[in-house]
Amino acid sequence: MRRCSRTLDKPLLILGLEGEDVAVLMMVFGVPAVLISPSIPVMLLFAAWPALAVFKRGKPEGYVLHFLYKFGMPLQGLLPPGEKRRYGVFTNKEGVR
């Protein structure tokens, strides 16, 4: 009997971060590097990369995007962030669904 690999569902990591985490870092530090000057944002990127890897340690996949959504960043395909909304089939007292 052959052994089955136990890492079938392991996410692809780039220096300890998932692809979407790398995309968030590139948006935060890449845009200022292109628009202003690359020296300071690149140095901050090299400091933020290990800090984000430590922040994410032990958290589930996609934690950074859910963290940003919780603090107000709108994500396509999700309800607008902010106060908690309740939706139901029946109308409430004001007649609004």
Secondary structure, DSSP 8 states (H G I E B T S, - for coil): -----S-TT---EETTEEHHHHHHHHHHHHHHHHHT-SHHHHHHHHHHHHHHHHHHTT--TTHHHHHHHHTT---TTS--SSS-----SS--TTS--
